Amino acid sequence: MTEQTAQAEQAEQPAQPSMEPDIAPPVAEPAAAAVPPPVRKDRRLLRGVLRWTAAVAVFAAVGSATAYGVTGMDRTDVPGLATRTDGRWTYPELTAPPLPTGSPRPFARTNPAGTHYADLRKLVLPAPEGAEPDKRLRGKDGWLATDEFLKEYGDTSEQEELRQLFVDYGLRHIAAHGWTTSDGTHTRVYLLHFDTAAVVDELRNSHLASYSEPAYAVRGTDLSFPDEKFPTEAVSDDLYYSVYVEPEPYGAEQVRQAYLGAGDVLAVVLQTRKGGAAAVPFQQTVALQSRLLG
């Protein structure tokens, strides 16, 4: 067979199927959807959470949503009502007294004088569970004599100055509670009632609580400085406050004190303890009292 004939026969034969499988070209995967960057949380809120006031923030949010006070909360939602390990005390359920019909809240726009229409005696923070009440502060029918409050200040001449200031500024009456806890911390809370918020602001700013130190020394103290570690989130935004702590070395007891301007009420919170007054119970006490007044 000639070479030409062989080539012709080979050309006439059908093409043999390929043994290689048909492989589709790779399909490009769709690009993954871009993941939005995490939302950065507000620094101020983070600072509050990092301190200790997460529960206080819950308290404030719930309190602002209610008509008045702190009613209708679970114990674990309110600072001090749940068992903690950071030194906070356990308080009874806090309930603000009802307002007279038609009366506005102290910080309502329709109440420019900042008047507290609720019974002031029921706005004082009660003692925490297990504490021993201070019977001296019960007063007569719940109202404390001015002289009892003035005993908190050791200098006789300063007591007289304060007495005259209260006369000049029209002090109406004082409601108070006090207690001592098992660790020896002695707490006193005083609510001084005046005619208007303007009177309280002037008295606090001009005569009682300067930026650098309190104008009148609480008995047992020589020096008291502003408490730079006090969490600002602990106090209601409607209140004006000055907070002080006695630095080391202190005497037999360390003193912590706060002056809160809450409408027509000046709240004075004092806490003392031999060997040092812990910061957390003091912060908790001031925070809860401010919520009751707001």
C-alpha positions as CSV (number, residue, x, y, z in Angstrom):
1,M,0.0,0.0,0.0
2,T,1.3,3.2,-1.0
3,E,1.9,6.0,1.4
4,Q,-0.8,8.1,-0.3
5,T,-3.4,5.4,0.0
6,A,-2.7,4.9,3.8
7,Q,-3.1,8.6,4.4
8,A,-6.4,8.7,2.6
9,E,-7.8,5.8,4.6
10,Q,-6.7,7.4,7.8
11,A,-8.5,10.7,6.9
12,E,-11.7,8.9,6.2
13,Q,-11.9,7.3,9.7
14,P,-14.2,9.1,12.2
15,A,-12.6,11.1,14.9
16,Q,-12.2,9.2,18.2
17,P,-13.8,10.8,21.2
18,S,-11.4,12.5,23.6
19,M,-10.7,10.7,26.9
20,E,-10.3,13.9,28.7
21,P,-13.5,15.0,30.7
22,D,-15.1,18.2,29.8
23,I,-14.2,20.7,32.5
24,A,-16.0,24.0,32.7
25,P,-13.8,27.0,33.2
26,P,-13.8,28.1,36.8
27,V,-16.4,30.6,37.7
28,A,-15.2,33.5,39.9
29,E,-16.8,33.6,43.3
30,P,-18.8,36.8,44.1
31,A,-16.9,39.1,46.3
32,A,-17.9,38.9,49.9
33,A,-20.2,41.7,51.0
34,A,-18.3,44.4,52.8
35,V,-18.7,44.2,56.5
36,P,-19.4,47.6,58.0
37,P,-17.0,48.6,60.7
38,P,-18.3,48.2,64.2
39,V,-20.0,51.2,65.6
40,R,-17.8,53.0,68.1
41,K,-19.6,53.3,71.4
42,D,-19.9,56.6,73.1
43,R,-16.7,57.2,75.2
44,R,-18.7,58.8,78.0
45,L,-21.0,55.8,78.4
46,L,-18.0,53.4,78.4
47,R,-16.3,55.4,81.1
48,G,-19.5,55.1,83.2
49,V,-19.6,51.4,82.7
50,L,-16.0,51.0,83.5
51,R,-16.4,52.7,86.8
52,W,-19.4,51.1,88.5
53,T,-22.4,52.9,87.3
54,A,-23.9,50.6,84.8
55,A,-26.8,49.9,87.2
56,V,-27.1,53.6,87.9
57,A,-27.5,54.2,84.2
58,V,-30.3,51.7,84.1
59,F,-31.8,53.5,87.1
60,A,-31.6,56.8,85.3
61,A,-33.2,55.5,82.2
62,V,-36.1,53.9,83.9
63,G,-36.5,56.8,86.3
64,S,-36.8,59.3,83.4
65,A,-39.5,57.2,81.8
66,T,-41.7,57.1,84.8
67,A,-44.1,59.9,85.9
68,Y,-42.1,60.5,89.1
69,G,-39.6,58.6,91.1
70,V,-38.4,55.0,90.8
71,T,-41.4,52.8,91.0
72,G,-42.0,49.6,89.1
73,M,-38.5,48.2,89.0
74,D,-37.0,44.8,89.6
75,R,-34.5,44.6,92.4
76,T,-31.7,43.7,90.1
77,D,-32.4,46.8,87.9
78,V,-31.8,49.3,90.7
79,P,-28.3,50.1,92.1
80,G,-28.1,48.7,95.6
81,L,-31.0,46.4,95.4
82,A,-29.1,43.4,94.1
83,T,-26.3,41.5,95.9
84,R,-23.0,42.8,94.6
85,T,-19.3,42.2,95.4
86,D,-18.0,45.7,95.0
87,G,-19.1,47.1,98.4
88,R,-22.6,48.4,97.5
89,W,-25.3,48.1,100.1
90,T,-28.7,46.5,99.7
91,Y,-31.5,49.0,100.0
92,P,-35.2,48.4,100.3
93,E,-37.4,49.1,97.2
94,L,-37.3,52.8,96.6
95,T,-40.6,54.4,95.8
96,A,-41.1,58.2,95.4
97,P,-44.2,59.6,97.2
98,P,-47.2,60.6,95.0
99,L,-47.5,64.2,93.9
100,P,-50.6,66.2,94.8
101,T,-53.1,66.2,91.9
102,G,-52.0,68.6,89.2
103,S,-48.6,69.4,90.7
104,P,-45.6,69.3,88.3
105,R,-42.3,67.5,89.0
106,P,-39.5,69.7,90.4
107,F,-37.6,70.0,87.1
108,A,-40.6,70.3,84.8
109,R,-40.7,73.4,82.5
110,T,-43.9,74.5,84.2
111,N,-42.1,74.6,87.5
112,P,-39.3,77.2,87.2
113,A,-38.9,77.6,91.0
114,G,-37.9,73.9,91.2
115,T,-40.5,73.2,93.9
116,H,-40.8,69.8,95.4
117,Y,-44.5,69.3,96.0
118,A,-44.1,65.8,97.4
119,D,-43.7,65.2,101.1
120,L,-40.0,65.9,101.7
121,R,-39.8,63.5,104.6
122,K,-40.6,60.7,102.2
123,L,-37.9,61.8,99.7
124,V,-35.0,61.1,102.2
125,L,-33.1,57.9,101.3
126,P,-33.9,55.1,103.8
127,A,-31.3,53.1,105.6
128,P,-30.0,50.0,103.8
129,E,-30.8,46.5,105.0
130,G,-29.1,45.5,108.2
131,A,-28.1,49.0,109.2
132,E,-28.8,50.5,112.6
133,P,-30.9,53.7,112.3
134,D,-29.7,56.9,113.9
135,K,-32.5,57.8,116.3
136,R,-31.1,61.2,116.9
137,L,-32.1,62.3,113.4
138,R,-35.7,61.3,113.6
139,G,-36.7,64.7,114.8
140,K,-40.3,65.7,115.7
141,D,-42.9,64.4,113.3
142,G,-40.1,63.8,110.9
143,W,-38.7,67.4,110.9
144,L,-35.2,67.9,112.4
145,A,-34.3,71.0,114.4
146,T,-31.8,73.2,112.8
147,D,-29.5,72.9,115.8
148,E,-29.2,69.2,115.3
149,F,-28.0,69.7,111.8
150,L,-25.5,72.4,112.9
151,K,-23.8,69.9,115.3
152,E,-22.2,68.4,112.2
153,Y,-19.9,71.4,112.2
154,G,-17.3,71.5,114.9
155,D,-16.5,75.2,115.2
156,T,-19.0,77.1,117.4
157,S,-18.5,80.3,115.5
158,E,-19.2,78.6,112.2
159,Q,-22.3,77.1,113.6
160,E,-23.6,80.6,114.4
161,E,-22.7,81.8,110.9
162,L,-24.6,78.9,109.4
163,R,-27.6,79.5,111.6
164,Q,-27.7,83.1,110.5
165,L,-27.3,82.1,106.8
166,F,-30.3,79.8,107.1
167,V,-32.4,82.5,108.6
168,D,-31.3,85.0,105.9
169,Y,-32.1,82.5,103.1
170,G,-35.4,81.4,104.6
171,L,-34.8,77.8,105.6
172,R,-38.3,76.2,106.0
173,H,-37.5,72.9,107.5
174,I,-35.1,69.9,107.5
175,A,-35.8,66.2,106.9
176,A,-33.1,63.7,107.7
177,H,-32.1,60.0,108.0
178,G,-29.0,58.4,109.4
179,W,-27.7,54.9,110.0
180,T,-24.6,52.9,110.8
181,T,-23.7,49.7,108.9
182,S,-22.0,46.7,110.3
183,D,-18.5,47.8,109.1
184,G,-18.9,51.0,111.2
185,T,-19.7,53.4,108.4
186,H,-21.9,56.2,109.7
187,T,-24.1,57.9,107.1
188,R,-26.2,61.1,107.6
189,V,-28.5,62.5,104.9
190,Y,-30.1,65.9,105.3
191,L,-32.7,67.6,103.0
192,L,-32.9,71.4,103.7
193,H,-36.0,72.9,102.2
194,F,-36.0,76.5,100.9
195,D,-38.4,78.6,98.8
196,T,-36.9,78.4,95.4
197,A,-34.1,76.8,93.3
198,A,-32.5,80.2,92.9
199,V,-32.1,80.5,96.7
200,V,-30.5,77.1,96.9
201,D,-28.1,77.8,94.1
202,E,-26.9,81.0,95.6
203,L,-26.5,79.5,99.1
204,R,-24.6,76.5,97.8
205,N,-22.4,78.4,95.3
206,S,-21.7,81.5,97.3
207,H,-21.6,80.3,100.9
208,L,-21.2,76.6,101.3
209,A,-19.4,74.7,98.5
210,S,-16.5,76.3,96.7
211,Y,-14.5,74.6,94.0
212,S,-11.5,74.0,96.2
213,E,-13.0,73.1,99.5
214,P,-16.2,73.3,101.6
215,A,-16.6,76.7,103.3
216,Y,-17.4,75.2,106.7
217,A,-15.5,72.3,108.1
218,V,-17.4,69.2,109.2
219,R,-16.4,68.2,112.7
220,G,-13.4,65.9,112.8
221,T,-11.9,67.4,109.6
222,D,-9.1,69.9,109.0
223,L,-8.9,69.6,105.2
224,S,-11.3,68.4,102.5
225,F,-10.6,68.4,98.8
226,P,-12.8,67.9,95.8
227,D,-13.2,64.2,95.1
228,E,-11.8,63.9,91.6
229,K,-12.7,60.2,91.4
230,F,-16.4,60.7,92.0
231,P,-18.3,59.4,88.8
232,T,-20.2,62.3,87.3
233,E,-22.8,59.8,85.9
234,A,-23.9,59.0,89.4
235,V,-25.8,62.3,89.8
236,S,-28.9,63.3,87.9
237,D,-28.3,65.8,85.2
238,D,-30.8,68.2,86.9
239,L,-28.8,68.5,90.1
240,Y,-25.8,70.6,90.9
241,Y,-23.3,69.0,93.2
242,S,-20.0,69.5,95.0
243,V,-18.3,66.4,96.4
244,Y,-15.3,66.3,98.8
245,V,-13.1,63.8,100.5
246,E,-10.8,64.1,103.5
247,P,-7.2,63.3,102.4
248,E,-4.7,61.3,104.4
249,P,-3.6,61.6,107.0
250,Y,-6.9,62.0,108.6
251,G,-7.9,61.7,112.3
252,A,-10.0,59.0,114.0
253,E,-12.4,58.9,111.0
254,Q,-12.3,59.8,107.4
255,V,-15.1,62.1,106.2
256,R,-16.8,62.2,102.8
257,Q,-19.3,64.9,102.0
258,A,-21.6,66.1,99.2
259,Y,-23.8,69.1,98.7
260,L,-26.5,68.6,96.1
261,G,-28.6,71.5,94.8
262,A,-31.9,69.9,93.7
263,G,-34.5,72.6,92.9
264,D,-35.7,74.1,96.2
265,V,-33.9,71.5,98.2
266,L,-30.3,71.4,99.4
267,A,-29.2,67.8,100.2
268,V,-26.2,67.3,102.4
269,V,-24.7,63.8,102.5
270,L,-22.1,62.9,105.1
271,Q,-20.3,59.6,105.5
272,T,-17.6,58.8,108.1
273,R,-15.7,55.7,109.1
274,K,-12.8,54.8,111.3
275,G,-9.8,53.8,109.2
276,G,-11.3,55.2,106.0
277,A,-14.7,55.7,104.4
278,A,-15.1,53.5,101.3
279,A,-15.8,55.3,98.0
280,V,-18.4,52.9,96.6
281,P,-21.1,53.1,99.4
282,F,-20.7,56.9,99.4
283,Q,-21.1,57.1,95.6
284,Q,-24.1,54.8,95.8
285,T,-25.8,56.8,98.6
286,V,-25.3,60.1,96.7
287,A,-26.6,58.6,93.4
288,L,-29.8,57.1,95.0
289,Q,-30.6,60.3,96.9
290,S,-30.2,62.4,93.8
291,R,-32.6,60.1,91.9
292,L,-35.2,60.4,94.6
293,L,-35.0,64.2,94.4
294,G,-35.2,64.3,90.6
